[in-house]
Amino acid sequence: MGDKKIFQTKYVISGNVIEQYTYEKNQFKGFESRNKKGKNKNGLNKEENRINTLSRARKKVIRSINSNSDLNKFLTLTFEANVTDLDYSNNEFKKWVKRVNYHCFKTKKSVMKYVAVIEFQKRGAVHYHVLCNLPYVDVKEFQKIWGHGFIRINKIKGDQERFGDSECDNVGAYVCKYMTKDNSDERLLDRNSYLMSRNLDKPIEVYVDVKEKDILSDVYELPNPLEANIYKLSTITGLYSNDYTGTVIYNQYNLKRRKNQID
């Protein structure tokens, strides 16, 4: 069978969050693209392409964070000076990561796991919101290691009003709300709006053909995709269509939230 697959359902599992895509048309994984010239912009203008790029970046950040439950510290790193040069600030951030590895883990190897999203202040200054796995370190000590300005240790809160629980059950979405929304900023042209360590656990992708038994749906007791959309049985639902996929039903299930609702 190899890596080639014809499928109609795709799952992306990121920790306790399961995303389900149900396609009207057959989808192909691992087959050679018919477009020999490579991917094109499908006629989209510059603004639309940037919006799509930011959307893909947000998905990657959310999935990466939710796939790594050991990311236990949420920091904000700022520059005391009005640093607006993204190349410079990213370089200083990477130096900070090396210093943290040496200070907290006593090694020059890349041990610390992290996901950092970039945000621009109104004055144009760069700052970082960082989720990482670290032992206890005093905030003043953290500021010395950073060496550029203020560091804040943040608390991640759940939506108690909506779900009756102060624990956040989708940390990726929580952190991602700090991600820069100004997709028109030229500093992000051909650059990522996030920074990640290479040692992160990856989200799991599962592809299911209609001829196969959908074991994931059985194990997690997922409803019929259309019923989930109609009766709001999933955390997030969506319906869209294009020439390549036909109609696509998107459902997102939060296993922790479902468990809390049942309990």
KATA-V379314 format. One record per pair of residues at least 24 apart in sequence whose ideal C-beta (glycine too) atoms are under 10 Angstrom apart, sorted by the first residue. I is the first residue (numbers start at 1). J is the second residue. D is the distance in whole Angstrom. If there is no record, write none. Layout:
I|J|D, I|J|D
This chain:
1|30|10, 2|30|7, 3|29|7, 3|30|4, 3|31|10, 4|28|8, 4|29|7, 4|30|4, 4|31|6, 4|32|10, 5|29|4, 5|30|6, 5|31|9, 5|207|5, 5|208|9, 5|209|7, 6|30|10, 6|31|8, 6|207|9, 6|209|6, 6|210|9, 6|211|9, 7|206|9, 7|207|4, 7|208|6, 7|209|5, 7|210|8, 7|212|9, 8|207|9, 8|208|7, 8|209|7, 8|210|5, 8|211|10, 8|212|10, 8|214|10, 9|206|8, 9|207|7, 9|208|4, 9|209|8, 9|210|8, 9|212|9, 9|214|7, 9|216|9, 9|217|8, 9|225|8, 9|249|10, 10|205|7, 10|206|7, 10|207|6, 10|208|8, 10|248|10, 10|250|10, 11|203|10, 11|204|8, 11|205|7, 11|206|4, 11|207|8, 11|208|7, 11|214|9, 11|216|5, 11|217|9, 11|220|9, 11|222|9, 11|253|10, 12|59|9, 12|63|6, 12|66|10, 12|67|10, 12|203|5, 12|204|7, 12|205|6, 12|206|8, 12|252|9, 13|63|9, 13|66|9, 13|67|8, 13|203|6, 13|204|4, 13|205|8, 13|206|7, 13|216|8, 13|220|9, 13|253|10, 13|255|9, 14|59|10, 14|62|7, 14|63|4, 14|64|8, 14|65|8, 14|66|4, 14|67|5, 14|68|9, 14|170|9, 14|172|7, 14|201|9, 14|202|9, 14|203|4, 14|204|8, 14|252|10, 15|63|9, 15|65|8, 15|66|4, 15|67|5, 15|68|8, 15|69|6, 15|169|10, 15|170|9, 15|171|8, 15|172|8, 15|201|9, 15|203|8, 15|204|10, 15|254|10, 15|255|8, 15|256|9, 16|66|7, 16|67|10, 16|69|8, 16|169|7, 16|170|8, 16|171|10, 16|253|9, 16|254|6, 16|255|4, 16|256|4, 16|257|8, 16|258|9, 16|259|9, 17|62|8, 17|63|8, 17|65|10, 17|66|5, 17|67|9, 17|169|8, 17|170|6, 17|171|10, 17|172|7, 17|173|9, 17|203|9, 17|235|8, 17|236|10, 17|252|7, 17|253|7, 17|254|6, 17|255|7, 17|256|8, 17|257|9, 18|204|10, 18|206|10, 18|216|8, 18|217|10, 18|220|6, 18|222|8, 18|234|9, 18|235|9, 18|251|9, 18|252|7, 18|253|5, 18|254|8, 18|255|7, 18|258|10, 19|59|9, 19|62|10, 19|63|8, 19|203|9, 19|205|10, 19|234|9, 19|235|10, 19|236|9, 19|250|7, 19|251|8, 19|252|5, 19|253|8, 20|206|10, 20|208|10, 20|214|10, 20|216|8, 20|217|8, 20|220|10, 20|222|7, 20|225|6, 20|228|8, 20|234|8, 20|237|10, 20|249|8, 20|250|7, 20|251|5, 20|252|7, 20|253|7, 21|207|10, 21|225|9, 21|238|10, 21|245|9, 21|248|6, 21|249|8, 21|250|6, 21|251|8, 22|208|10, 22|224|9, 22|225|4, 22|226|8, 22|228|10, 22|229|9, 22|247|9, 22|248|7, 22|249|4, 22|250|8, 22|251|8, 23|244|9, 23|245|5, 23|246|6, 23|247|8, 23|248|6, 23|249|8, 24|241|8, 24|245|7, 24|246|3, 24|247|4, 24|248|7, 24|249|9, 25|241|10, 25|242|10, 25|243|9, 25|244|7, 25|245|6, 25|246|4, 25|247|9, 25|248|9, 26|209|9, 26|210|9, 26|245|10, 26|246|9, 27|207|8, 27|209|10, 27|244|9, 27|245|7, 27|246|10, 27|248|10, 28|207|10, 29|205|9, 29|207|6, 30|207|10, 42|242|9, 42|243|10, 42|244|9, 46|184|9, 46|189|10, 47|183|8, 47|184|7, 49|183|9, 50|182|10, 50|183|4, 50|184|7, 50|185|9, 50|188|8, 50|189|8, 51|183|6, 51|184|10, 52|183|9, 53|183|7, 53|188|8, 53|189|10, 53|190|10, 53|192|9, 53|193|8, 54|179|8, 54|180|8, 54|181|8, 54|182|9, 54|183|5, 54|188|8, 54|193|7, 55|183|9, 57|117|9, 57|118|10, 57|176|9, 57|179|7, 57|180|10, 57|183|10, 57|188|9, 57|192|7, 57|193|5, 57|194|6, 58|117|9, 58|172|9, 58|173|9, 58|176|5, 58|177|10, 58|179|6, 58|181|10, 58|193|8, 58|194|9, 59|172|9, 59|176|9, 59|203|10, 60|115|9, 60|172|10, 60|176|10, 60|192|9, 60|193|10, 60|194|7, 60|196|8, 60|203|9, 61|115|6, 61|116|9, 61|117|6, 61|131|9, 61|172|6, 61|173|9, 61|175|7, 61|176|5, 61|179|7, 61|192|10, 61|193|8, 61|194|5, 61|196|8, 62|115|10, 62|170|8, 62|171|9, 62|172|3, 62|173|6, 62|174|9, 62|175|8, 62|176|5, 62|179|10, 62|203|9, 63|172|7, 63|200|10, 63|202|8, 63|203|4, 63|204|10, 63|205|10, 64|113|10, 64|115|5, 64|131|9, 64|172|7, 64|194|9, 64|196|6, 64|197|10, 64|200|5, 64|201|8, 64|202|8, 64|203|7, 65|115|5, 65|117|10, 65|131|6, 65|170|9, 65|171|5, 65|172|4, 65|173|9, 65|174|9, 65|175|6, 65|176|8, 65|196|9, 65|200|9, 66|169|10, 66|170|7, 66|171|6, 66|172|4, 66|173|8, 66|175|10, 66|201|10, 66|203|8, 66|254|10, 67|172|8, 67|200|7, 67|201|5, 67|202|6, 67|203|5, 67|204|8, 68|113|6, 68|114|9, 68|115|8, 68|131|8, 68|132|10, 68|133|8, 68|171|9, 68|172|9, 68|196|10, 68|197|10, 68|199|9, 68|200|5, 68|201|5, 68|202|9, 68|203|10, 69|133|10, 69|171|8, 69|201|9, 70|113|7, 70|132|10, 70|133|5, 70|201|9, 71|113|6, 71|114|7, 71|115|7, 71|130|9, 71|131|4, 71|132|6, 71|133|5, 71|134|9, 71|156|10, 71|171|7, 71|172|9, 71|175|9, 71|200|9, 72|113|10, 72|131|8, 72|132|8, 72|133|6, 72|134|7, 72|135|9, 72|156|9, 72|171|10, 73|112|10, 73|114|9, 73|130|8, 73|131|7, 73|132|5, 73|133|7, 73|134|5, 73|135|9, 73|136|9, 73|137|8, 73|142|9, 73|153|7, 73|154|9, 73|156|10, 74|129|7, 74|130|7, 74|131|5, 74|132|8, 74|152|9, 74|153|7, 74|154|4, 74|155|7, 74|156|5, 74|168|10, 74|171|8, 74|174|9, 74|175|7, 74|178|10, 75|114|9, 75|116|9, 75|128|8, 75|129|7, 75|130|5, 75|131|8, 75|132|7, 75|134|9, 75|139|9, 75|142|7, 75|146|9, 75|151|6, 75|152|7, 75|153|6, 75|154|7, 76|119|9, 76|127|6, 76|128|7, 76|129|5, 76|130|8, 76|150|8, 76|151|7, 76|152|4, 76|153|8, 76|154|6, 76|178|8, 77|116|8, 77|126|9, 77|127|6, 77|128|4, 77|129|8, 77|130|6, 77|142|9, 77|143|9, 77|146|6, 77|148|8, 77|149|8, 77|150|8, 77|151|6, 77|152|9, 78|119|10, 78|121|8, 78|125|7, 78|126|9, 78|127|4, 78|128|8, 78|146|9, 78|148|8, 78|149|5, 78|150|5, 78|151|7, 78|152|8, 79|121|9, 79|125|6, 79|126|7, 79|127|7, 79|128|10, 79|146|9, 79|148|5, 79|149|5, 79|150|9, 80|125|10, 80|147|10, 80|148|6, 80|149|3, 80|150|7, 81|125|8, 81|148|8, 81|149|7, 82|121|9, 82|123|6, 82|124|7, 82|125|5, 82|126|9, 83|124|9, 83|125|6, 83|126|6, 83|127|9, 83|148|8, 83|149|9, 84|120|8, 84|121|9, 84|123|8, 84|124|5, 84|125|6, 84|126|6, 84|187|8, 85|126|8, 85|187|8, 86|118|7, 86|120|9, 86|126|6, 86|185|9, 86|186|10, 86|187|4, 86|188|8, 86|191|6, 86|193|10, 87|187|9, 87|191|8, 88|126|9, 89|118|8, 89|125|9, 89|126|4, 89|127|8, 89|128|8, 89|148|9, 89|187|10, 90|116|9, 90|118|8, 90|126|8, 90|128|9, 90|191|8, 90|192|9, 90|195|7, 92|126|9, 92|128|10, 92|146|9, 92|147|9, 92|148|6, 93|118|9, 93|126|9, 93|128|6, 93|130|8, 93|146|9, 93|148|9, 93|195|6, 94|195|8, 95|146|10, 95|147|9, 95|148|10, 96|128|9, 96|130|9, 96|142|10, 96|145|7, 96|146|6, 96|147|8, 96|148|8, 96|151|10, 97|130|9, 97|132|9, 97|195|9, 97|197|8, 99|144|10, 99|145|5, 99|146|8, 99|147|8, 100|130|10, 100|132|8, 100|134|7, 100|137|8, 100|142|8, 100|145|6, 100|146|9, 101|197|10, 102|145|9, 103|134|10, 103|137|8, 103|141|8, 103|142|9, 103|144|9, 103|145|6, 104|132|10, 104|133|10, 104|134|6, 104|135|6, 104|136|10, 104|137|6, 104|141|10, 104|142|10, 104|145|9, 105|134|9, 105|135|9, 109|199|10, 110|197|6, 110|198|7, 110|199|6, 111|197|9, 111|199|8, 112|197|7, 112|199|8, 113|196|9, 113|197|5, 113|198|9, 113|199|6, 113|200|6, 113|201|8, 114|195|8, 114|196|7, 114|197|5, 114|199|9, 114|200|8, 115|171|10, 115|172|8, 115|175|7, 115|176|9, 115|194|7, 115|195|8, 115|196|5, 115|197|8, 115|200|7, 116|175|9, 116|194|6, 116|195|4, 116|196|7, 116|197|9, 117|175|6, 117|176|7, 117|177|9, 117|178|6, 117|179|4, 117|180|7, 117|192|10, 117|193|7, 117|194|5, 117|195|8, 117|196|10, 118|178|9, 118|179|7, 118|180|6, 118|185|10, 118|187|9, 118|188|8, 118|191|9, 118|192|8, 118|193|5, 118|194|7, 118|195|7, 119|178|6, 119|179|7, 119|180|5, 119|181|9, 119|182|9, 119|193|9, 120|180|6, 120|181|10, 120|182|6, 120|185|6, 120|187|8, 120|188|9, 120|193|10, 124|185|9, 124|187|9, 125|149|9, 126|180|9, 126|187|8, 127|152|10, 127|178|9, 128|178|9, 128|194|9, 128|195|8, 129|154|8, 129|175|6, 129|176|9, 129|177|9, 129|178|4, 129|179|8, 129|194|10, 130|154|10, 130|175|9, 130|195|8, 131|156|8, 131|171|7, 131|172|9, 131|174|9, 131|175|5, 132|197|8, 133|197|9, 133|199|10, 133|200|10, 154|178|9, 158|256|10, 158|257|9, 158|260|10, 159|257|10, 162|257|10, 163|235|10, 163|254|9, 163|256|10, 163|257|6, 163|260|7, 163|261|8, 164|260|8, 164|261|9, 165|256|9, 165|257|8, 165|260|6, 165|261|10, 167|256|8, 167|260|9, 168|256|9, 169|235|9, 169|254|6, 169|255|9, 169|256|4, 169|257|5, 169|258|10, 169|259|9, 169|260|7, 170|235|8, 170|236|10, 170|252|9, 170|254|6, 170|256|8, 170|257|8, 172|203|10, 173|235|10, 173|236|9, 173|252|10, 173|254|10, 220|253|7, 220|255|7, 220|258|9, 221|253|10, 221|258|9, 222|251|8, 222|253|6, 223|251|8, 223|253|9, 224|249|10, 224|251|10, 225|249|4, 225|250|9, 225|251|6, 226|251|9, 227|251|10, 228|252|9, 228|253|8, 233|258|9, 234|258|9
